[in-house]
Amino acid sequence: MLVCVLGEVELAASGGTIVTLPGTRQPALLAALAARAGQVVSGDRLITLLWDDRLPANPEASLHSTVFKLRNSLRSACGRDVLLTRERGYQLSLSPSDLDAGVFD
């Protein structure tokens, strides 16, 4: 699997097939977590990044829904859980070779 953030945010499965991330929230969430890969990003910070000043009626539930969908996309791309729930936030557990920015570095 390769998470591509240098350019358009994309997710490539092991064979190179691009996994479509529908809408704008899943790619935005993936980019936010990939920018801090290996670190826990708080739910509050993610809500701010994803919705800015246009918060949904229940931002926590909306975030959980977006995380659920992205988690499924990531699992289908690599066959393992790399989006982890941590106390007060989420963590994207990637090796440097799973991230195009890491490969470039």
N, C-alpha and C positions, 0 to 999 in steps of 0.2 A: 504494500500500500504506500502511496505517496500523497501527502497533503501539500497542495500547491497554493502558495500565498504570494509568490513573486509574479504578479500579474493578476489575472482573474482567479478568484478563489475556486479551486476545484479539488476533487477527491478522485484519485486514480486507484483502481483495484490492482492486485498483484500482477495480473496479466496486462496491465496498461489500459484496461477499459475504464472510461470515465463514468463515475457514479454521479448521477444527477442529484443535486441538492436543490429541491424546489423552493420557490419563493426567495425572499431576501433575508429572512431571519436565520435559517440554517447556515448559509455561507458566512453571514456576519458573526454568528456564534463561533463557527469553526475558526475564523480569522482571529477573533478575540482570544480564544483559548490557545491557538497555535502561536500567537505572539508571546504567550507566557507558558509555553509547553513545559511540563514538569512542575509547574507552580499551581497552587490553589488560587482560583479567581473567585471572589465572593459573589454570591447571588445578587447582592445589591449593585455591585459594579457591572455585572453582566446586564442587569435590567437597565441601568443607565446607558450602557453602550448600545443596547438593542433598540430601546424605545425613546431615549433622550427625553424630550418634554411632552411626548404624546403617549403617556402610560395607558395601558389597557385597564379595564375595570379591576382585574385581579392580576397584577404583574407577576406575582410568584407562580400562580397557576400557568400563566402564559409561558414563563421561562421553563417550568417543568415540562410542559408540552413540547417546546422547541428542543430541549435537551433530549427528551425521549425519542423524537424523530431523528435528530442528528446521531444519537447513540446507535439507532438501528441502521442508519446509513453507513456509519463507520464499521459496525460489526459485519455488514454484508460485504464491505470492501476488503476487510483484512481477517475476518473470522475470529476475532478476539475483542474483548472489551478494552478500549483505550480511553474512553470518556468515563472517568470515575467520579462518583459522588463523594465528597469530603465534607467534613463539618463546615457549615456555612458557605459552601461553594462547590466548585467543580474543577477537575484537573484533567488535562489531556496528557496521557502518558505515551510519549513518542520517543523513539530513538532518533538521533540526528539524521539517520538515513531515511526516516519516514517523512521528513519535512524538506521540501525543495530548498528552503533557505539554509537548512543544515547541510545539505549536499553541496550547495554553492559555496558555503563557508569553507 
